[in-house]
């Protein structure tokens, strides 16, 4: 046993990085419980797409996350845990598929995810990934993150029933619906717990979800209508995995997908979002876990980036949205995680979760509302607004561009449209003010691409 521990220590360089195996194991368990809420939330969001299957999405998300975490652990040897992000799934469900301007089907959406994953993987194995990220000014990156936060928060408020679009415009609910009140309580509780210090604050979403479920079940037992409840129709594990295998590999509908004029723009947006989500997480937590050296460069950076790109490559096949390293990884790092053992533990727990779907049916929609899960979108969206501090508000061009990106992402119900309009405005303003030479050609190329896309959508 002692020799095995020594081999594990050497393989993952545990002692070399100033950690212990027990600390890494504990961190993996903690991070998993901080992120497990994503499984039912993601299944609920993508499950709203016609012809999709919540059971299949739940299992696919769990298994794809498990594989990505194992690759990160064994190949990247970094304490970064991967799962589906809250921005990409909302974008797919409520813009790519639900928008009348795009109206992609479920299989077409998976095809878009698969193609964008392949492109992201190719970009990762070349220097292109770093070039693109470096070409975008930090202020614009902050605006992009904030726009994602605003978008998913709006989706969360809609999912809780707090705002409604029945009249065509967003209106505030009258709060006479018990389901809506449950969602409102969950949002307020998550906000309050997020301010707590230590592990309590970092596990705020998981704790809030657990309390919301318990309160809902108790109220339901007392006769209050519109409360969450367990379903018995998903109790057969064989049937659950049968649904998963039916959904597996439905990402090769290239002909009809690429026939949609918006396909290229959507693929580009998915690659763009994946690029920033994954890279920003690596940079944000790298200094705290020993992944970055004294000069801010990634140690074994190629391996770490290859590991996170693997998740993006597989997600379309598994029938889920893009898998990437998430900010919740910082929870494990805060308790001392420094090696790949942490994501390996989390990955094994994700795999185990795929067998436990019946326990998660309590998160299913209630008359179209999802109070048990949608609060998380509001809470995560609010936290993403911290990126506004990275914007140089003293620069009028940056301020206008940031405004356009955020407001148009929300009002157009499309992150890609908001991003495209923002970059077009930024390029134009820099040119007319004589600052065009300071803008990277990459920005002009991206802005030009979106401009052509808008023109084609107008005339076709």
WOZIDA-V51539 format. One record per pair of residues at least 12 apart in sequence whose C-alpha atoms are under 8 Angstrom apart, sorted by sequence separation. I is the first residue (numbers start at 1). J is the second residue. If there is no record, write none. Layout:
I:J + I:J
This chain:
9:21 + 43:55 + 69:81 + 97:109 + 161:173 + 216:228 + 217:229 + 286:298 + 311:323 + 312:324 + 406:418 + 427:439 + 69:82 + 96:109 + 162:175 + 216:229 + 311:324 + 405:418 + 408:421 + 43:57 + 68:82 + 190:204 + 404:418 + 405:419 + 42:57 + 43:58 + 190:205 + 193:208 + 213:228 + 308:323 + 309:324 + 405:420 + 42:58 + 308:324 + 405:421 + 427:443 + 65:82 + 92:109 + 308:325 + 404:421 + 405:422 + 427:444 + 40:58 + 43:61 + 65:83 + 161:179 + 162:180 + 190:208 + 404:422 + 405:423 + 39:58 + 42:61 + 64:83 + 65:84 + 160:179 + 161:180 + 189:208 + 160:180 + 402:422 + 423:443 + 427:447 + 62:83 + 162:183 + 401:422 + 404:425 + 39:61 + 61:83 + 161:183 + 162:184 + 186:208 + 401:423 + 39:62 + 61:84 + 160:183 + 186:209 + 423:446 + 424:447 + 160:184 + 401:425 + 423:447 + 424:448 + 401:426 + 186:212 + 279:305 + 420:446 + 421:447 + 424:450 + 420:447 + 424:451 + 398:426 + 397:426 + 421:450 + 182:212 + 278:308 + 420:450 + 420:451 + 397:429 + 397:430 + 182:216 + 42:84 + 285:327 + 46:89 + 282:325 + 42:86 + 45:89 + 46:90 + 49:93 + 281:325 + 285:329 + 289:333 + 38:83 + 45:90 + 48:93 + 281:326 + 285:330 + 288:333 + 38:84 + 46:92 + 178:224 + 179:225 + 278:324 + 281:327 + 42:89 + 46:93 + 178:225 + 179:226 + 277:324 + 278:325 + 289:336 + 35:83 + 38:86 + 45:93 + 49:97 + 178:226 + 179:227 + 274:322 + 277:325 + 278:326 + 285:333 + 289:337 + 290:338 + 49:98 + 178:227 + 277:326 + 289:338 + 31:81 + 274:324 + 289:339 + 52:106 + 50:105 + 51:106 + 49:105 + 50:106 + 49:106 + 87:148 + 87:149 + 90:152 + 87:151 + 12:77 + 87:152 + 90:155 + 251:316 + 86:152 + 250:316 + 251:317 + 249:316 + 250:317 + 249:317 + 251:319 + 248:317 + 249:318 + 250:319 + 248:318 + 249:319 + 247:318 + 248:319 + 247:319 + 240:357 + 237:355 + 234:357 + 235:358 + 234:358 + 202:328 + 232:358 + 231:358 + 234:361 + 230:358 + 202:331 + 230:359 + 230:360 + 231:361 + 230:361 + 231:362 + 199:331 + 229:361 + 230:362 + 229:362 + 228:362 + 229:363 + 141:276 + 228:363 + 228:364 + 114:251 + 113:251 + 228:366 + 111:250 + 112:251 + 227:366 + 110:250 + 111:251 + 226:366 + 110:251 + 111:252 + 226:367 + 109:251 + 111:253 + 133:275 + 107:250 + 108:251 + 111:254 + 133:276 + 107:251 + 108:252 + 228:372 + 107:252 + 108:253 + 112:257 + 107:253 + 108:254 + 111:257 + 129:275 + 269:415 + 269:416 + 108:256 + 109:257 + 108:257 + 213:362 + 266:416 + 112:263 + 116:267 + 120:271 + 265:416 + 115:267 + 116:268 + 119:271 + 104:257 + 112:266 + 113:267 + 116:270 + 117:271 + 120:274 + 112:267 + 116:271 + 120:275 + 113:270 + 102:260 + 213:372 + 102:262 + 212:372 + 209:372 + 209:373 + 34:202 + 37:205 + 34:203 + 37:206 + 33:203 + 34:204 + 36:206 + 96:266 + 34:205 + 35:206 + 205:376 + 34:206 + 37:209 + 33:206 + 205:379 + 125:302 + 59:240 + 124:305 + 125:306 + 59:241 + 88:270 + 124:306 + 56:240 + 60:244 + 55:240 + 56:241 + 59:244 + 88:273 + 121:306 + 124:309 + 186:371 + 190:375 + 265:450 + 186:372 + 190:376 + 56:243 + 57:244 + 179:366 + 183:370 + 184:371 + 55:243 + 56:244 + 60:248 + 121:309 + 183:371 + 187:375 + 191:379 + 265:453 + 55:244 + 56:245 + 120:309 + 121:310 + 180:369 + 182:371 + 183:372 + 186:375 + 187:376 + 190:379 + 53:243 + 179:369 + 182:372 + 56:247 + 121:312 + 180:371 + 183:374 + 184:375 + 187:378 + 262:453 + 117:309 + 120:312 + 121:313 + 179:371 + 183:375 + 187:379 + 261:453 + 120:313 + 53:247 + 118:312 + 117:312 + 118:313 + 261:456 + 262:457 + 117:313 + 261:457 + 117:314 + 114:312 + 117:315 + 114:313 + 117:316 + 261:460 + 114:314 + 114:315 + 113:315 + 114:316 + 113:316 + 114:317 + 112:316 + 111:316 + 117:322 + 110:316 + 110:317 + 113:321 + 161:369 + 110:319 + 113:322 + 159:368 + 160:369 + 79:289 + 110:320 + 159:369 + 160:370 + 161:371 + 78:289 + 110:321 + 159:370 + 160:371 + 159:371 + 78:291 + 160:374 + 159:374 + 160:375 + 157:374 + 156:374 + 157:375 + 155:374 + 156:375 + 156:376 + 156:377 + 157:378 + 155:377 + 156:378 + 155:378 + 76:300 + 153:377 + 154:378 + 76:301 + 152:377 + 153:378 + 78:304 + 82:308 + 152:378 + 153:379 + 76:303 + 77:304 + 153:380 + 75:303 + 76:304 + 153:381 + 75:304 + 76:305 + 82:311 + 92:321 + 152:381 + 153:382 + 76:306 + 151:381 + 76:307 + 149:380 + 150:381 + 72:304 + 75:307 + 89:321 + 149:381 + 150:382 + 88:321 + 89:322 + 148:381 + 149:382 + 88:322 + 149:383 + 72:307 + 146:381 + 149:384 + 150:385 + 71:307 + 72:308 + 84:320 + 85:321 + 148:384 + 149:385 + 84:321 + 85:322 + 84:322 + 85:323 + 146:384 + 68:307 + 71:310 + 83:322 + 84:323 + 85:324 + 145:384 + 146:385 + 68:308 + 83:323 + 84:324 + 145:385 + 146:386 + 82:323 + 83:324 + 85:326 + 146:387 + 68:310 + 82:324 + 83:325 + 145:387 + 146:388 + 68:311 + 82:325 + 83:326 + 67:311 + 81:325 + 82:326 + 143:387 + 80:325 + 81:326 + 142:387 + 143:388 + 65:311 + 80:326 + 142:388 + 64:311 + 81:328 + 142:389 + 81:329 + 142:390 + 143:391 + 80:329 + 142:391 + 64:314 + 79:329 + 64:315 + 139:390 + 140:391 + 138:390 + 139:391 + 79:332 + 138:391 + 139:392 + 61:315 + 64:318 + 79:333 + 60:315 + 63:318 + 68:323 + 150:406 + 154:410 + 61:318 + 60:318 + 61:319 + 65:323 + 79:337 + 140:398 + 144:402 + 147:405 + 148:406 + 151:409 + 60:319 + 61:320 + 64:323 + 79:338 + 139:398 + 143:402 + 147:406 + 151:410 + 60:320 + 61:321 + 78:338 + 79:339 + 80:340 + 143:403 + 146:406 + 147:407 + 150:410 + 57:318 + 78:339 + 79:340 + 81:342 + 82:343 + 140:401 + 144:405 + 148:409 + 57:319 + 77:339 + 78:340 + 79:341 + 80:342 + 81:343 + 140:402 + 143:405 + 144:406 + 147:409 + 151:413 + 56:319 + 57:320 + 77:340 + 79:342 + 80:343 + 139:402 + 143:406 + 147:410 + 76:340 + 77:341 + 79:343 + 151:415 + 78:343 + 81:346 + 73:339 + 74:340 + 81:347 + 73:340 + 148:415 + 72:340 + 73:341 + 147:415 + 73:342 + 73:343 + 74:344 + 72:343 + 73:344 + 72:344 + 17:290 + 70:343 + 46:320 + 69:343 + 70:344 + 69:344 + 144:419 + 69:346 + 70:347 + 69:347 + 70:348 + 68:347 + 66:346 + 67:347 + 66:347 + 65:347 + 66:348 + 66:349 + 66:350 + 65:350 + 66:351 + 63:350 + 62:350 + 63:351 + 62:351 + 62:353 + 63:354 + 86:377 + 62:354 + 35:328 + 34:328 + 59:353 + 60:354 + 86:380 + 59:354 + 58:354 + 59:355 + 31:328 + 34:331 + 31:329 + 59:357 + 58:357 + 31:331 + 30:331 + 31:332 + 30:332 + 55:357 + 27:331 + 28:332 + 136:440 + 27:332 + 135:440 + 27:333 + 135:442 + 136:443 + 27:335 + 135:443 + 27:336 + 27:337 + 132:442 + 23:335 + 24:336 + 23:336 + 24:337 + 28:341 + 29:342 + 23:337 + 24:338 + 28:342 + 32:346 + 36:350 + 99:413 + 24:339 + 27:342 + 28:343 + 31:346 + 25:341 + 26:342 + 28:344 + 29:345 + 19:336 + 24:341 + 25:342 + 28:345 + 29:346 + 32:349 + 19:337 + 24:342 + 28:346 + 32:350 + 95:413 + 19:338 + 44:363 + 94:413 + 95:414 + 18:338 + 21:341 + 25:345 + 29:349 + 40:360 + 44:364 + 17:338 + 44:365 + 17:339 + 41:363 + 40:363 + 91:414 + 14:338 + 91:415 + 14:339 + 13:339 + 44:370 + 12:339 + 12:340 + 12:341 + 44:373 + 41:373 + 40:373 + 41:374 + 37:373
